[in-house]
Amino acid sequence: MDTSRSLSLWKKVLYGAGDWGLSSSGVMRSVFYAIYLTDVVGLDARLASIGALIGILWDALNDPFVGRISDRLRTRWGRRRPFLLVFALPFGLSFILLWAAPDWDSQAALMAYVTLAYMLFDTLTTFVAIPFLSLTPELAPDYDDRTTLTGYRIFFQLTASLVMVVTAPLIVEGMVARGFSQQQGFILVAALFGLTGALPFLLIALTFQERPPRAESETLPLRTTLKVAWSNVPFRFAVGIHLLNWAAVDMVAMVTPFFLLYWVSSGNLLAKVSLFGTPVALESAFFGLLMTACILSLPFWLWFARKRNKQDAYLFGMTLFLGAELLLFFIQPGQIGLTLGLATLAGVGIATAYALPDSIFPDILEWDELRTRRRQEGIYYGARAFLRKLSAAMTLFLALQFLGWSGYQTPPAEALVFQQSDSALLAIRLLISPIGGLMILGALLLARFYPLTRDRHARIRRLLARRRKVQPGES
């Protein structure tokens, strides 16, 4: 397969577009699914958390197996592309089912539907995400090339996130104004983004050509392979960074609608704000400014990472994110301008949370190859997907449990203003600020001591190149 230096611009753009579906579906679920389950479906927060946790954990256990299968698959289409061809469309359709909970009175039946819908959607996401991400090391073998190619992917990731968080509330509100239900609005949004998200995977599978895998020694059993992966010290650091990084992002994304609705807007369920002279939902304004700042600052952080290194860029950016998040705790009801200002500041920093952990991760593969003489992208990206979903599941579970036990109540369907109890409001503020801040701080500490610098990675690549000259059958 071509390296990133030989890839044309449109191929880089096409590969980056693969993240459109993963990001738009992931962001819609992260931001709106919790409040959709509690306030639209009417599912108790504690039951909603249990259903989501079971679904995600069940699927997350399959991630390393999918990675292993994609490493070992041998077809005339390659190892990764068959997954994209077969599972792209089912991935998009399953996203619609996630938002189509039946109108049942039974809380147990609703929890069962949520659990099964989670299991189906996350399983199909695994079958496209791991092969797609596993292409990155082959497309971009160089330390800085990976930052560049990841930049294209992250651009689409952030753009999809921006479009999703701005348009989803507008579409839902527009459907309600036309006499449809909120749930029908969410289903329409899911259909639009689910089906458009499937298309790039099909185009990638039809456009790129995979090169045959290098000749390798006998395949290790899965348990042994996972032990070898865990003995990879840079992998441990990368795992910790990913877990804490995304747990913090997920926490902010999930709790922000509750924070804006019940704290900043004092329970005004139809709260709007004037943004550039146009009245929009407060959630759209908050996330729109955050993601716009994120996208605009991304080129700077990628330049900074190439100028210095990935760790320094991550440390500076996430410190900004940490500062903005901690200040949210001190926001008072009605302080909309200050809230939107902090959203913009957080967006500048959160760009590094999206871009740099993903550009760091491929570097561990050469370290592993140097030690084991194997290329095992699928195993590592499977483990990464497992841990990413584990962090999402635990964040959603703990946050909803915290809200449920704090006395959070579902507003009546006809309510325009609804006040939560003081204990529920305090729980929302704690979740979005100091608890999320502790996760960011942990990620910063791990990034500070991450062992694979640019110089060390370059040395590893030189050693691998020397080995391949001695053993040309591996190149």
Summary of the structure (lengths in Angstrom):
residues: 475
radius of gyration: 22.1
end to end distance: 12.5
largest distance: 74.2
contacts: 1725
relative contact order: 0.15
helix: 77%
strand: 2%
